[in-house]
Amino acid sequence: MEPDIIIIGGGPSGLSTALHLARDFPHFALLGAPRILILEKARYPRPKLCAGGLVIDAEILLQRLGLDVSEVPHVDADRIQFDFEAKGLNIRVPKRHALRVIRRDEFDNWLAGKAKTRGIEIKEGITVKKVIPNQHHVTVETDQKIFYAQVVVGADGSNGITRRCIFPNAPVHTARVLEVLTPTHPSHEFVEVERGQRQWAYFDFFPVANNIAGYVWDFPTQVSGEAMRCWGVYDTNILANKERPQLKEPLAKEMSRFGFDLNNYEIKGYPIRWFSPENQMSVPCVLLVGDAAGADPFLGEGISVALGYGALAAREIGEAFQRNEFSFKGYRARVLKSALGQALLARWMVAQVIYSLKWKWFQKLVWRILKPIVVRLAWIFILNWGKRMPPTL
Ligand SMILES: Cc1cc2nc3c(=O)[nH]c(=O)nc-3n(C[C@H](O)[C@H](O)[C@H](O)COP(=O)(O)OP(=O)(O)OC[C@H]3O[C@@H](n4cnc5c(N)ncnc54)[C@H](O)[C@@H]3O)c2cc1C
């Protein structure tokens, strides 16, 4: 039997769409007769380049799905530090951690396991090659067979085939990102290494002054139970028309302050497609979620965002089946109006301002002098949107 709904990609956005459908429209996920099929090209637990920082909104959305993310191996950062040249403001959340850091192979494997126990079929090791929407159904060509579905969800990430098939000529805004894992301390401890002992997550925006429209990060993490640190550099590319140093340079500079030599570690890179109000998100019978629709442009934070898109898409799909109308005309407008959409819009505006006004004095003003105002505004407009999402239908 052909499924009603095919979800392409089993990362957080695809799994969240399926889990929200199963919760709010249980007839789609009857055990033994699933009507939702996830097609995932890899096999769990599969690697995914990501620092794994989960903000509070991700935890709220997972809790509402009845999931306890503390089952996944994690490290909790009790404070997030936003700096410009090593000095700035910090965010703490009363009586809880500020950021939970997971590894994506473990997190996605756990989430996929939960989806399977809730009646969702996942086919692993199958790659979608082409998505062809017709007026009344969608043809999905894979490396193994052709599927047909009433609705297809493109949850296949920043370079996803779904977006490329339905919007072949649309402009794409992507950030370039590099990541490195290290032990907590460099082997030659000739510098003070206090940072490795602290369970804090650091962001430093010093690269902005050199036309890299982003920041370097340093998070505590763990790999197979061993304490590690995850470093990286994020560049929205907003200043791509200016002269820029290689992306490695600011990362190497930050790591060397703590005695780490970037050349000693494996560097990995991957793009993040970010949200812009002009991003298109649907055509008849096909919706995009997660990075395929657009992650947070300001920090490149996309796990909570992916979970949020999943909640919105599930509602859209469930209601489309109730009305038997699959144009998905209003999807983008409803995303923009939602608490998630408002947070993404706010972050898009913040990214345009903070990264375009790249002068040192401005960055110092934002991160050091206007601290209380910045923290308050961030709390209202940028964080905490998860609570404002409708809990259930
Ligand atoms: C270096 C780096 C660090 C990051 N750090 C953070 C962080 O700390 N916190 C945070 O919140 N976000 C972070 N992000 C962003 C976050 O990783 C993404 O926003 C998030 O993974 C988006 O989820 P998704 O489900 O939309 O896509 P993905 O997680 O990319 O999942 C897409 C899935 O689709 C599958 N797929 C792709 N193509 C096909 C195909 N043709 N057929 C079948 N399956 C397919 C892939 O195998 C994959 O499983 C980071 C990203 C990068 C690159």
The ligand as a Tripos MOL2 file, in Angstrom:
@<TRIPOS>MOLECULE
LIG
   53    58     1     0     0
SMALL
NO_CHARGES

@<TRIPOS>ATOM
      1 C1         28.7440   22.7260   11.9340 C.3       1 LIG1
      2 C2         27.3120   22.9110   12.3580 C.ar      1 LIG1
      3 C3         27.0250   23.1470   13.7040 C.ar      1 LIG1
      4 C4         25.6960   23.3190   14.1070 C.ar      1 LIG1
      5 N1         25.4310   23.4940   15.4380 N.ar      1 LIG1
      6 C5         24.1440   23.6230   15.8500 C.ar      1 LIG1
      7 C6         23.8460   23.7270   17.2340 C.ar      1 LIG1
      8 O1         24.7200   23.7030   18.0970 O.2       1 LIG1
      9 N2         22.5430   23.8720   17.5980 N.ar      1 LIG1
     10 C7         21.5400   23.8910   16.6840 C.ar      1 LIG1
     11 O2         20.3800   24.0410   17.0800 O.2       1 LIG1
     12 N3         21.8010   23.7550   15.3580 N.ar      1 LIG1
     13 C8         23.0720   23.6200   14.9160 C.ar      1 LIG1
     14 N4         23.3390   23.4380   13.6010 N.ar      1 LIG1
     15 C9         22.2110   23.4270   12.6450 C.3       1 LIG1
     16 C10        21.4810   22.0630   12.6760 C.3       1 LIG1
     17 O3         22.4210   21.0300   12.5240 O.3       1 LIG1
     18 C11        20.4440   21.9930   11.5580 C.3       1 LIG1
     19 O4         19.7090   23.1820   11.5480 O.3       1 LIG1
     20 C12        19.5060   20.8000   11.7460 C.3       1 LIG1
     21 O5         20.2240   19.6200   11.5990 O.3       1 LIG1
     22 C13        18.3680   20.8570   10.7350 C.3       1 LIG1
     23 O6         17.6050   19.6840   10.8290 O.3       1 LIG1
     24 P1         16.8640   19.0980    9.5490 P.3       1 LIG1
     25 O7         16.0780   17.9320   10.0100 O.co2     1 LIG1
     26 O8         16.1640   20.1750    8.8160 O.co2     1 LIG1
     27 O9         18.0350   18.6390    8.5640 O.3       1 LIG1
     28 P2         19.1960   17.5570    8.7730 P.3       1 LIG1
     29 O10        19.5080   17.4030   10.2030 O.co2     1 LIG1
     30 O11        20.2660   17.9500    7.8300 O.co2     1 LIG1
     31 O12        18.5350   16.2120    8.3010 O.3       1 LIG1
     32 C14        18.2810   15.9500    6.9400 C.3       1 LIG1
     33 C15        18.1910   14.4560    6.7580 C.3       1 LIG1
     34 O13        17.8000   14.1920    5.4200 O.3       1 LIG1
     35 C16        18.5700   13.1130    4.8990 C.3       1 LIG1
     36 N5         18.6110   13.2930    3.4520 N.ar      1 LIG1
     37 C17        19.2170   14.2940    2.7680 C.ar      1 LIG1
     38 N6         19.0430   14.1350    1.4520 N.ar      1 LIG1
     39 C18        18.2980   12.9920    1.3030 C.ar      1 LIG1
     40 C19        17.8060   12.2880    0.1640 C.ar      1 LIG1
     41 N7         18.0270   12.7250   -1.0910 N.pl3     1 LIG1
     42 N8         17.0910   11.1610    0.3680 N.ar      1 LIG1
     43 C20        16.8590   10.7140    1.6330 C.ar      1 LIG1
     44 N9         17.3250   11.3360    2.7510 N.ar      1 LIG1
     45 C21        18.0230   12.4650    2.5770 C.ar      1 LIG1
     46 C22        19.9380   13.2690    5.5840 C.3       1 LIG1
     47 O14        20.6530   12.0590    5.6160 O.3       1 LIG1
     48 C23        19.5180   13.7330    6.9850 C.3       1 LIG1
     49 O15        19.3080   12.6590    7.8680 O.3       1 LIG1
     50 C24        24.6520   23.2570   13.1540 C.ar      1 LIG1
     51 C25        24.9410   23.0050   11.8120 C.ar      1 LIG1
     52 C26        26.2620   22.8430   11.4140 C.ar      1 LIG1
     53 C27        26.5520   22.5730    9.9680 C.3       1 LIG1
@<TRIPOS>BOND
     1     1     2 1
     2     2     3 ar
     3     2    52 ar
     4     3     4 ar
     5     4     5 ar
     6     4    50 ar
     7     5     6 ar
     8     6     7 ar
     9     6    13 1
    10     7     8 2
    11     7     9 ar
    12     9    10 ar
    13    10    11 2
    14    10    12 ar
    15    12    13 ar
    16    13    14 ar
    17    14    15 1
    18    14    50 ar
    19    15    16 1
    20    16    17 1
    21    16    18 1
    22    18    19 1
    23    18    20 1
    24    20    21 1
    25    20    22 1
    26    22    23 1
    27    23    24 1
    28    24    25 2
    29    24    26 1
    30    24    27 1
    31    27    28 1
    32    28    29 2
    33    28    30 1
    34    28    31 1
    35    31    32 1
    36    32    33 1
    37    33    34 1
    38    33    48 1
    39    34    35 1
    40    35    36 1
    41    35    46 1
    42    36    37 ar
    43    36    45 ar
    44    37    38 ar
    45    38    39 ar
    46    39    40 ar
    47    39    45 ar
    48    40    41 1
    49    40    42 ar
    50    42    43 ar
    51    43    44 ar
    52    44    45 ar
    53    46    47 1
    54    46    48 1
    55    48    49 1
    56    50    51 ar
    57    51    52 ar
    58    52    53 1
@<TRIPOS>SUBSTRUCTURE
     1 LIG1         1 GROUP 0 **** ****
